[in-house]
């Protein structure tokens, strides 16, 4: 068995010492037609904010220390979740005073990450069903600086795609192409070794453009996932997430005994 391929029956490891960084500071410009004055992570999915699904997913797998990287309409997110006690987690906030991009936001949060050698990073506008313990195990066995969770989708036209070799190393990224074809896309969930922050520039920067392509060869790995994946980046996908809110809630709570549930209806088309 390839050491980087996890068993579907592997024992979950509760990582109470792990921090999760949630990127929730974006402008959400494509959703402003339906959410003109609400930050995208607070978009209602069922009777709760979308961001609550991510908190529930982390909590259900033992990750309870969260850092939210806020920016646009930060006070609304901070008011909604406070210190996290009502949801059974501990939340701290790293608020940017100007747009910093995904990498810039994580770099700004570095003071909150001094006590953990590895941490989770999650986009605040997408949900990917996975086992965090498997992702950590994969990351530790690969010995890279970053492991990204990736997902094969039937239509990758609105995403950039991820290219991997047979050893799961990421060897390239392709910009989004308006060609309706299957592809492997970034699922918006990562495990970072803290040492990778030395490669992050100060100030505004993007993971995808300013960090990932410039890391030393062999330091970025990808682990393919097979469960529900959806984002709320466009009005159509937001409507789809609302329609699937019960399935998303169940997946976040990790209540299934049979592992991740795969269905094409759960995927952004």
RARAHU-V92334 format. One record per residue. N is the residue number from 1. RES is the residue in one small letter. PSI is psi as a letter, one per 30 degrees, with the letter a starting at -180 (none if undefined). OMEGA is omega as a letter, one per 30 degrees, with the letter a starting at -180 (999 if undefined). Layout:
n=N res=RES psi=PSI omega=OMEGA
n=N res=RES psi=PSI omega=OMEGA
//
This chain:
n=1 res=x psi=k omega=l
n=2 res=x psi=k omega=a
n=3 res=x psi=f omega=l
n=4 res=x psi=g omega=l
n=5 res=x psi=j omega=a
n=6 res=x psi=k omega=l
n=7 res=x psi=k omega=l
n=8 res=x psi=f omega=a
n=9 res=x psi=g omega=a
n=10 res=x psi=k omega=a
n=11 res=x psi=k omega=l
n=12 res=x psi=k omega=l
n=13 res=x psi=k omega=l
n=14 res=x psi=k omega=a
n=15 res=x psi=i omega=a
n=16 res=x psi=f omega=a
n=17 res=x psi=g omega=a
n=18 res=x psi=k omega=l
n=19 res=x psi=k omega=l
n=20 res=x psi=k omega=l
n=21 res=x psi=k omega=a
n=22 res=x psi=k omega=a
n=23 res=x psi=j omega=a
n=24 res=x psi=g omega=a
n=25 res=x psi=g omega=a
n=26 res=x psi=l omega=a
n=27 res=x psi=f omega=a
n=28 res=x psi=h omega=a
n=29 res=x psi=e omega=a
n=30 res=x psi=f omega=l
n=31 res=x psi=g omega=a
n=32 res=x psi=f omega=l
n=33 res=x psi=f omega=l
n=34 res=x psi=f omega=l
n=35 res=x psi=i omega=a
n=36 res=x psi=f omega=a
n=37 res=x psi=g omega=a
n=38 res=x psi=k omega=l
n=39 res=x psi=k omega=a
n=40 res=x psi=e omega=a
n=41 res=x psi=f omega=l
n=42 res=x psi=g omega=l
n=43 res=x psi=k omega=a
n=44 res=x psi=k omega=l
n=45 res=x psi=j omega=a
n=46 res=x psi=b omega=a
n=47 res=x psi=g omega=a
n=48 res=x psi=l omega=l
n=49 res=x psi=k omega=l
n=50 res=x psi=e omega=a
n=51 res=x psi=f omega=l
n=52 res=x psi=e omega=l
n=53 res=x psi=e omega=a
n=54 res=x psi=e omega=l
n=55 res=x psi=e omega=l
n=56 res=x psi=e omega=l
n=57 res=x psi=e omega=l
n=58 res=x psi=e omega=a
n=59 res=x psi=e omega=a
n=60 res=x psi=f omega=l
n=61 res=x psi=g omega=l
n=62 res=x psi=g omega=l
n=63 res=x psi=j omega=a
n=64 res=x psi=f omega=l
n=65 res=x psi=j omega=a
n=66 res=x psi=k omega=l
n=67 res=x psi=k omega=l
n=68 res=x psi=k omega=l
n=69 res=x psi=j omega=a
n=70 res=x psi=l omega=l
n=71 res=x psi=c omega=a
n=72 res=x psi=k omega=l
n=73 res=x psi=h omega=a
n=74 res=x psi=e omega=a
n=75 res=x psi=e omega=l
n=76 res=x psi=e omega=l
n=77 res=x psi=e omega=a
n=78 res=x psi=e omega=l
n=79 res=x psi=e omega=a
n=80 res=x psi=e omega=a
n=81 res=x psi=f omega=l
n=82 res=x psi=b omega=a
n=83 res=x psi=g omega=l
n=84 res=x psi=f omega=a
n=85 res=x psi=e omega=a
n=86 res=x psi=f omega=l
n=87 res=x psi=g omega=l
n=88 res=x psi=g omega=l
n=89 res=x psi=l omega=l
n=90 res=x psi=j omega=a
n=91 res=x psi=k omega=l
n=92 res=x psi=l omega=a
n=93 res=x psi=k omega=l
n=94 res=x psi=j omega=a
n=95 res=x psi=k omega=l
n=96 res=x psi=k omega=l
n=97 res=x psi=f omega=l
n=98 res=x psi=l omega=a
n=99 res=x psi=k omega=a
n=100 res=x psi=f omega=a
n=101 res=x psi=l omega=a
n=102 res=x psi=e omega=a
n=103 res=x psi=e omega=l
n=104 res=x psi=e omega=l
n=105 res=x psi=e omega=l
n=106 res=x psi=e omega=l
n=107 res=x psi=e omega=l
n=108 res=x psi=e omega=a
n=109 res=x psi=g omega=a
n=110 res=x psi=e omega=l
n=111 res=x psi=f omega=l
n=112 res=x psi=f omega=a
n=113 res=x psi=g omega=a
n=114 res=x psi=f omega=a
n=115 res=x psi=g omega=a
n=116 res=x psi=k omega=a
n=117 res=x psi=f omega=l
n=118 res=x psi=k omega=l
n=119 res=x psi=l omega=l
n=120 res=x psi=k omega=l
n=121 res=x psi=k omega=a
n=122 res=x psi=k omega=l
n=123 res=x psi=k omega=a
n=124 res=x psi=g omega=a
n=125 res=x psi=g omega=l
n=126 res=x psi=l omega=l
n=127 res=x psi=k omega=l
n=128 res=x psi=k omega=l
n=129 res=x psi=k omega=l
n=130 res=x psi=l omega=l
n=131 res=x psi=j omega=a
n=132 res=x psi=e omega=a
n=133 res=x psi=e omega=l
n=134 res=x psi=e omega=a
n=135 res=x psi=e omega=l
n=136 res=x psi=e omega=a
n=137 res=x psi=e omega=l
n=138 res=x psi=e omega=a
n=139 res=x psi=e omega=a
n=140 res=x psi=e omega=a
n=141 res=x psi=e omega=a
n=142 res=x psi=f omega=a
n=143 res=x psi=g omega=l
n=144 res=x psi=l omega=l
n=145 res=x psi=e omega=a
n=146 res=x psi=k omega=l
n=147 res=x psi=k omega=l
n=148 res=x psi=k omega=l
n=149 res=x psi=k omega=a
n=150 res=x psi=l omega=a
n=151 res=x psi=k omega=l
n=152 res=x psi=k omega=a
n=153 res=x psi=l omega=a
n=154 res=x psi=f omega=l
n=155 res=x psi=j omega=a
n=156 res=x psi=g omega=a
n=157 res=x psi=f omega=a
n=158 res=x psi=g omega=l
n=159 res=x psi=l omega=l
n=160 res=x psi=l omega=a
n=161 res=x psi=l omega=a
n=162 res=x psi=k omega=l
n=163 res=x psi=k omega=a
n=164 res=x psi=l omega=l
n=165 res=x psi=a omega=a
n=166 res=x psi=f omega=l
n=167 res=x psi=g omega=l
n=168 res=x psi=g omega=l
n=169 res=x psi=k omega=l
n=170 res=x psi=k omega=a
n=171 res=x psi=f omega=l
n=172 res=x psi=l omega=l
n=173 res=x psi=k omega=l
n=174 res=x psi=k omega=l
n=175 res=x psi=l omega=a
n=176 res=x psi=k omega=l
n=177 res=x psi=k omega=a
n=178 res=x psi=h omega=l
n=179 res=x psi=k omega=a
n=180 res=x psi=j omega=a
n=181 res=x psi=l omega=l
n=182 res=x psi=l omega=l
n=183 res=x psi=l omega=l
n=184 res=x psi=k omega=a
n=185 res=x psi=l omega=l
n=186 res=x psi=k omega=a
n=187 res=x psi=g omega=l
n=188 res=x psi=g omega=l
n=189 res=x psi=k omega=a
n=190 res=x psi=l omega=l
n=191 res=x psi=k omega=l
n=192 res=x psi=k omega=l
n=193 res=x psi=k omega=a
n=194 res=x psi=f omega=a
n=195 res=x psi=f omega=a
n=196 res=x psi=f omega=a
n=197 res=x psi=f omega=l
n=198 res=x psi=f omega=a
n=199 res=x psi=f omega=a
n=200 res=x psi=k omega=l
n=201 res=x psi=l omega=l
n=202 res=x psi=l omega=l
n=203 res=x psi=a omega=a
n=204 res=x psi=k omega=l
n=205 res=x psi=l omega=a
n=206 res=x psi=k omega=l
n=207 res=x psi=e omega=a
n=208 res=x psi=e omega=a
n=209 res=x psi=e omega=a
n=210 res=x psi=f omega=a
n=211 res=x psi=d omega=a
n=212 res=x psi=e omega=a
n=213 res=x psi=f omega=a
n=214 res=x psi=g omega=l
n=215 res=x psi=l omega=l
n=216 res=x psi=k omega=a
n=217 res=x psi=k omega=l
n=218 res=x psi=g omega=a
n=219 res=x psi=f omega=a
n=220 res=x psi=k omega=l
n=221 res=x psi=l omega=l
n=222 res=x psi=k omega=l
n=223 res=x psi=j omega=a
n=224 res=x psi=k omega=l
n=225 res=x psi=l omega=a
n=226 res=x psi=g omega=a
n=227 res=x psi=a omega=a
n=228 res=x psi=k omega=l
n=229 res=x psi=k omega=l
n=230 res=x psi=k omega=l
n=231 res=x psi=l omega=a
n=232 res=x psi=h omega=a
n=233 res=x psi=f omega=a
n=234 res=x psi=l omega=l
n=235 res=x psi=e omega=l
n=236 res=x psi=e omega=a
n=237 res=x psi=e omega=l
n=238 res=x psi=e omega=l
n=239 res=x psi=e omega=l
n=240 res=x psi=e omega=l
n=241 res=x psi=e omega=l
n=242 res=x psi=e omega=a
n=243 res=x psi=f omega=a
n=244 res=x psi=g omega=a
n=245 res=x psi=e omega=a
n=246 res=x psi=e omega=l
n=247 res=x psi=e omega=l
n=248 res=x psi=e omega=a
n=249 res=x psi=e omega=l
n=250 res=x psi=e omega=l
n=251 res=x psi=e omega=l
n=252 res=x psi=e omega=l
n=253 res=x psi=f omega=l
n=254 res=x psi=h omega=a
n=255 res=x psi=f omega=a
n=256 res=x psi=k omega=l
n=257 res=x psi=f omega=a
n=258 res=x psi=g omega=l
n=259 res=x psi=a omega=a
n=260 res=x psi=k omega=a
n=261 res=x psi=k omega=a
n=262 res=x psi=k omega=l
n=263 res=x psi=k omega=a
n=264 res=x psi=f omega=l
n=265 res=x psi=f omega=a
n=266 res=x psi=f omega=a
n=267 res=x psi=k omega=l
n=268 res=x psi=k omega=a
n=269 res=x psi=none omega=999
//
